[in-house]
Amino acid sequence: MATAIQKITLASSRDIPFNKLVLSQSNVRHVKAGVSIEELAESIARRGLIQSLHVRPVLDAQGNETGMFEVPAGGRRYRALELLARQKRFSKTTPVPCVVGDATSDILVDEVSLSENIDRAPLHPLDQFRAFQAMRDKGMTEEAIAAAFFIGVNVVKQRLRLASVSPKLLDIYAEDGMTLEMLMAFTVSPDHTRQEQVWETARDGWQKEPWQIRRMLTETTARASDKRVVFVGVDAYEAADGIVLRDLFQSDDGGWLQDVGLLDRLVAEKLKTIADEIANEGWKWVEAAVSIPYGVTHGLRALAGKPLDMTEEEQATRDALQAEYNRLSEDYESAEELPEDVDQRLGELEMAMEALDKRPVRYDPAEITIAGAFVTIDADGSLSVDRGYVRPEDERPVESEGDNMQDMVQGETVEPAAPAIPRAVITTDGQPAQSDDEEEDGIRSLPDRLVTELTAHRTLALRDAVANHPHVAMTALLHKLVSDTFLHRPATGVLEANVRHVYFSAEAEGLKDSSSAKSVADRHERWSDHIPADDDALWNWLVALDDDNRMKLLAHCVSYGINALYERPNPYGGSGVSEHGLKVRLSQADRLARATKLDMVEVGWRPTAANYLGRVTKARILQAVREGAGERAAQLIDHMKKGDMAKEAERLLADTGWLPEQLRIPAADSSVVETAASDGESAMGENDTLENDDLADEAHQALAAE
């Protein structure tokens, strides 16, 4: 005989006046968590009581109902109603929907309270995102949604951005196929197709970290900190219908500009406009480009312009700025740390005074008609205009006296040729073509051009280092003179000692903006402001120069002759460098680097995809990462394609201080140093004397440095 299934009976519901309810002491919730009582009260005031209270009748000692009801489940709702009642926004006699349980039930009140809190299923985040999306689609603004749920507007924007990700990826997230952090990374790009492509690439590989997803989604964009973006401005880009990708979940430093082609067009147009304005000053030519190579003025004659004096108004402004700067400096002279606002103001004053001190230059109008100017963008995105350079082919021919006499005899007046119409030429910086499909696994020799570019960085840094070490510069010069004097090298002039400014046949992007280039250029400009152009005046000026400045000037001049460049040896002789000559050059460059304690890391060189990692084989990339970041780091990227491997290696090596072999300083051969030292001691025996002990000390130091 079948057993009848006992039917479940649900507790009845009824409206009970609020003043007949009391909070049960058996309610299990004692620790505050989740939405606050104040926020819940506001929610009830806006939407009403969405969920009923669960209550049980309160019995007296004889087991009879007292007319009061305790609330074992719904304590937070009870407290929220109690708060509204205290605020006079809710009457104490207002009926409250309640589910009334059996007071004599075998189920403990504690069990009911606990069950209500642990049996509920939390809302999946995706359901919240989609709910916000549905409310906005039905007309609610982001501000209205934020006010309704007592959250910030930015939180709503983030939830809506998450809901806008590709539906395919949202479904994967709903099935726990990706983390919330990964979903956040996909919001950087609004392109669903691209999002899905990146996921297909990342899902079965190792590149699942949020930062890797962001990098893949933005690899064809330009960062807002790019000098081109700073130059034209994000507002101008957006006004031209350009799209800026923003990350609402972490700092993005202004975001990424999606349309790089549009950005380059805006940059070219702005440069062309500026170049046209400068051409209207009367220059014969104006060359404008995003980046102009270091040493572009080689072989050009620089015009000597005269800085314009300050007007009375400018001078008054300059004096006022200096007075305020001096006052603030004196007021906070004893302070260990400047207040933020004071420090900021001092910086503003320095910039304002520097802008006034940088005076416009007046050039000879006759010279302007044969000269030109360079227009480019500095590393910080500011405009850079360098005027006053004459190309050799534009130099005026020297007019002989006979020609003048012939013109006078013929009675003709020779009219000067009409100046050429200035024309701005805007070019774009070209990058050497690199094959994206290069997958060589072997560690082969570096390309000659890459080695030349690396040694150009080192040469420039070495020049700066020698100029800052007058003693080393003097030693190098003496080494040259002694070699010529005692080894009888063939001389080509009165004295076989000359400085030939060596220019770079190849250079990497960014060399012009390196700290070494700026240091060399600044020092050269400071000296140029004082050196007389007349030969006799120059001699007299040098004679009057004190020893300290004489050494500094000597070091600066010697430094311009430093040539540590790698060049392909010419096996047939003639022009170029021989294999032996290249070996001597690089060996002496190492010696100077050791003497000046040159550190290319301190100079600011870092391995990047552009200057090294993207131009060598995968095996060399992995070798660099192993040396700089360790074997574990190399294993993290050994499965990647070359382009991705180079970019990731750039990040891994950023702060390691790793350098290619061409930029390192080889250790000195100890046997050579000892031999040189012993030879020096024997050369200065008792029978050999020098004028004084100080000179002897310097000679020993110079010999040791060699």
Secondary structure, DSSP 4 states (H G I P E B T S, - for coil): -PPPPPPP-PPPEEEEEGGGEEE-TT----S--SS-HHHHHHHHHHH---SPEEEEEEE-TTS-EEEEEEEEE-HHHHHHHHHHHHTTSS-TT-EEEEEEPPTT-SS-HHHHHHHHHHSPPPPPHHHHHHHHHHHHHTT--HHHHHHHTT--HHHHHHHHHHHTS-HHHHHHHHTTSS-HHHHHHHTT---HHHHHHHHHHHHTSS--SHHHHHHHHTTTSEETTSHHHHHH-HHHHHHTT--EE--SSS--TT-EES-HHHHHHHHHHHHHHHHHHHHTTT-SEEEEES---TTTTTTPEEP--EEPPPPHHHHHHHHHHHHHHHHHHHHTTT-SS--HHHHHHHHHHHHHHHHHHS--EE--HHHHTTEEEEEEE-TTS-EEEEEEEE-GGGSPPPPPHHHHHHHHHTT---PPPPPPPPEEEEE--------TT----S--PPPHHHHHHHHHHHHHHHHHHHHT-HHHHHHHHHHHHHHHHHS-PPPSSSSS--------SS--TTGGGSHHHHHHHHHHHHHHTT--SSHHHHHHHHHHS-HHHHHHHHHHHHHTT---------TT-SSS--HHHHHHHHHHHHHHHHHHT--HHHHT----TTTTGGGS-HHHHHHHHHHHH-HHHHHHHTTS-HHHHHHHHHHHHTTT----GGGS-PPP-HHHHHHHHHHHHHHT-TT---S-HHHHHHHHHHHHH-
